[in-house]
Amino acid sequence: MHRFKDLEIWKQGRLFCKVIYEITANFPENEKFCLVNQLRRASVSIPSNIAEDSSRKSDNDFSRFLEITIGSCYEIETQLLIANDLGFLMEEDLQIILSKLEAIIKMTSKFKSTLK
């Protein structure tokens, strides 16, 4: 069992979620139920999956949910690229956000590898 509040990946996931909420607040109103909703839900799932599954007694179970967390990260990456394609995000902002996301993916992957 892991104390999720002590995990750096959980802390970074929370901070990243805040970034997503801030940037999507500037998206067009007609995207409220599409990209905005998708990005926000996927970003919330990053720290939520880590918290929920840190209580698992088996490292294999926890590892599986870390994979789901990484999947959410790639979902967000795709949605951010689409938002950029549609002109909702400036290229420089996109690169900053993607670098934060990449750091979370690397951290999560490294942590996951310690569970095996």
C-alpha positions in Angstrom: 0.0 0.0 0.0 1.3 3.5 -0.9 0.4 6.8 0.7 -0.9 8.6 -2.4 -0.5 12.1 -0.9 3.3 11.4 -0.5 3.7 10.4 -4.2 5.2 13.0 -6.4 3.3 11.7 -9.4 0.0 12.4 -7.6 1.2 15.9 -6.6 2.2 16.6 -10.2 -1.0 15.2 -11.5 -3.0 17.6 -9.4 -1.0 20.6 -10.6 -1.4 19.4 -14.2 -5.1 19.2 -13.7 -5.2 22.8 -12.6 -3.3 23.8 -15.7 -5.8 22.0 -17.9 -8.7 23.7 -16.2 -7.1 27.1 -16.7 -6.3 26.6 -20.4 -9.7 25.2 -21.2 -11.4 28.1 -19.6 -10.3 30.1 -22.7 -11.7 27.6 -25.2 -14.8 28.6 -27.2 -18.1 28.2 -25.4 -19.3 25.7 -28.0 -16.5 23.3 -26.9 -17.8 23.2 -23.3 -19.3 19.7 -23.8 -16.7 18.4 -26.2 -13.0 19.0 -25.9 -13.2 21.0 -22.7 -15.1 18.2 -21.0 -12.9 15.5 -22.4 -9.7 17.3 -21.4 -10.9 18.0 -17.9 -12.2 14.5 -17.2 -8.9 12.9 -18.5 -6.8 15.3 -16.4 -8.8 14.6 -13.3 -8.4 10.9 -13.9 -4.6 11.2 -13.5 -4.4 11.9 -9.8 -7.7 10.2 -9.1 -6.5 6.8 -10.5 -3.2 7.1 -8.5 -5.1 7.9 -5.3 -7.8 5.2 -5.8 -5.4 2.5 -6.5 -2.6 3.3 -4.1 -4.7 1.4 -1.5 -4.4 -1.8 -3.5 -2.5 -4.5 -1.6 -1.0 -5.9 -4.7 1.7 -4.0 -6.7 0.4 -5.7 -9.8 -3.0 -4.1 -9.3 -1.5 -0.7 -8.7 0.8 -1.2 -11.7 -2.3 -1.8 -13.9 -3.9 1.4 -12.8 -0.7 3.3 -13.4 -1.0 2.0 -17.0 -4.5 3.5 -17.1 -3.0 6.8 -15.8 -0.5 6.8 -18.6 -3.3 6.1 -21.1 -5.1 9.2 -19.8 -1.9 11.2 -20.4 -1.8 10.1 -24.0 -5.5 10.8 -24.4 -4.8 14.3 -23.2 -1.9 14.7 -25.5 -4.1 13.8 -28.5 -6.8 16.2 -27.4 -4.3 19.0 -26.9 -2.9 18.5 -30.4 -6.5 18.6 -31.8 -7.1 21.8 -29.8 -4.0 23.3 -31.3 -5.0 22.2 -34.8 -8.3 24.0 -34.2 -6.6 27.2 -33.1 -7.7 27.0 -29.4 -4.1 26.8 -28.2 -1.1 28.7 -29.2 1.9 26.6 -30.2 4.1 27.9 -27.4 1.5 27.1 -24.8 1.0 23.7 -26.3 4.7 22.9 -26.0 4.8 24.0 -22.3 1.8 21.9 -21.5 3.1 18.9 -23.4 6.5 19.1 -21.6 4.6 19.0 -18.2 2.6 16.0 -19.4 5.8 14.2 -20.7 7.3 14.7 -17.2 4.3 13.0 -15.6 4.4 10.1 -18.1 8.1 9.6 -17.4 7.6 9.8 -13.6 4.7 7.4 -13.7 6.6 4.9 -16.0 9.6 5.0 -13.7 7.5 4.5 -10.6 5.6 1.7 -12.3 8.9 -0.1 -13.1 9.8 -0.1 -9.4 6.6 -2.1 -8.7 7.7 -5.2 -10.7 
